[in-house]
Amino acid sequence: MLTLYKFGPVWGVPDASPFCMKLETYLRMTGIPFEVKKGMQNMKLSPKGKMPFIEHEGKRIGDSELIIGYLKKTFGDSLDGALSPEQKAIARLIQRTLDEHCYFAAVHSRWIDEANWPVVRETFFRPVPALLRGLVSGQIRKKVGKMLYLQGAGRHESAELYAMAIEDLQAVLSLLGDQPYLFGDAPSSADACLHAYLANFLIREMRSPMADFLAQDPRVAAYVARIDGSYYGNAA
Ligand SMILES: N[C@@H](CCC(=O)N[C@@H](CS)C(=O)NCC(=O)O)C(=O)O
């Protein structure tokens, strides 16, 4: 049995990490049987020191993209196999745009933006004794801020970063158009990815211009509900 290691559900989504959520949705879409082990305590087992990772037939594999590549080789490519070369190229660009650009705006909005930080601190650091919570959460927040600065996203004003993320989302949504899924009537791994970002940006407890932008497009809620309903068993 394949084991998926992830953080775990919070704020009404299966995972606050879009990478964990993308991978879980991919597994659900393909029907590959898996079990879940959740919690930060498993991070020490992760080959890349990040979540998600999987364990399968004695191997541990990290990185959602490398894992999906492994799953395609091992179990076949039921989701993306029939896409045309052009669709495959678009799928890759969507994944890169979301995972390697939009993601950092999401991180900034949670960990740096004062609009969300108190909620993030009280949710993620609840297990830390109250007396130490400020110190421990402050240290991790500083580490995240440094990561964002080194990556580059942290050098922008919040408004600049959010405007770029909205442009990313706008671009991907224009590819979706009025279709049920990015490439028509059947979901692909790019849908697993897009769904993870849309659902995460729409978390009610997290406020951001990305959330405001997405909330005014009825296609977004319908798309998220479609995938939730089909693969997580939630009524739309
Ligand atoms: N490229 C990786 C990114 C994974 C990633 O950045 N995971 C974050 C959570 S969203 C993480 O584990 N952060 C903890 C850390 O860096 O210590 C993937 O696709 O899986």
The ligand as a Tripos MOL2 file, in Angstrom:
@<TRIPOS>MOLECULE
LIG
   20    19     1     0     0
SMALL
NO_CHARGES

@<TRIPOS>ATOM
      1 N1          8.5630   21.2690   -4.6610 N.3       1 LIG1
      2 C1          7.9750   20.6660   -3.4840 C.3       1 LIG1
      3 C2          7.5560   21.7670   -2.5190 C.3       1 LIG1
      4 C3          7.0350   21.2290   -1.1910 C.3       1 LIG1
      5 C4          6.9490   22.3200   -0.1470 C.2       1 LIG1
      6 O1          7.4650   23.4400   -0.3090 O.2       1 LIG1
      7 N2          6.3270   21.9800    0.9670 N.am      1 LIG1
      8 C5          6.2190   22.9080    2.0760 C.3       1 LIG1
      9 C6          4.7780   23.0300    2.5500 C.3       1 LIG1
     10 S1          3.7690   23.8320    1.3640 S.3       1 LIG1
     11 C7          7.0280   22.3730    3.2460 C.2       1 LIG1
     12 O2          7.0910   21.1930    3.4960 O.2       1 LIG1
     13 N3          7.6320   23.2950    3.9970 N.am      1 LIG1
     14 C8          8.3260   22.9570    5.2080 C.3       1 LIG1
     15 C9          9.7380   23.3970    5.1980 C.2       1 LIG1
     16 O3         10.2100   23.9250    4.1770 O.co2     1 LIG1
     17 O4         10.3670   23.2030    6.2310 O.co2     1 LIG1
     18 C10         6.7990   19.7920   -3.9070 C.2       1 LIG1
     19 O5          6.3030   19.9470   -5.0150 O.co2     1 LIG1
     20 O6          6.4270   18.8920   -3.1340 O.co2     1 LIG1
@<TRIPOS>BOND
     1     1     2 1
     2     2     3 1
     3     2    18 1
     4     3     4 1
     5     4     5 1
     6     5     6 2
     7     5     7 1
     8     7     8 1
     9     8     9 1
    10     8    11 1
    11     9    10 1
    12    11    12 2
    13    11    13 1
    14    13    14 1
    15    14    15 1
    16    15    16 2
    17    15    17 1
    18    18    19 2
    19    18    20 1
@<TRIPOS>SUBSTRUCTURE
     1 LIG1         1 GROUP 0 **** ****
